[in-house]
């Protein structure tokens, strides 16, 4: 699985460089998110720009990371420029749990508003 991680002050940005997020690579995705959610940060930004397919296994991994971050008064933000993850989150009626933004800049702006 190709990804990068950037730490900026009180947040971590996990950038996935894959087109598909499914059962084949979700175990690694989930493990990385869990490791990152243990870091001393308040926000985990999961940058999924370019992801063309996302299944329920990936949604489960995002929810687990969100639960871990919420336990320490933090949160998870998702960046999705193609709308695939947003559609899955909306279909699962989790819009109020995991915020989704079209760009990294929108996600950063939302953090500044809080």
C-alpha angles and dihedrals in degrees: 000000000000117000143133133215127210125185118207118177105290098001143063123212115208109194116194115206098195132100096215130048107188144123091301096063105014095094090062091042091051093047092051093049091050092050092048093048088060092060120104095261135113101217134038113199112199107201108201098165109153096023106139098180132032126171135197092270089064091047089053090052091051091050092050091051090047091052091050092049093045090053088065094041093261135111149214124242123191126209113205120167097176097050096234096117092039089055092050093048091047092047089053089049092239097127091117093049104049116030115215125203132188095224139025088239091058090051091050091048090052090053091052091053092058 
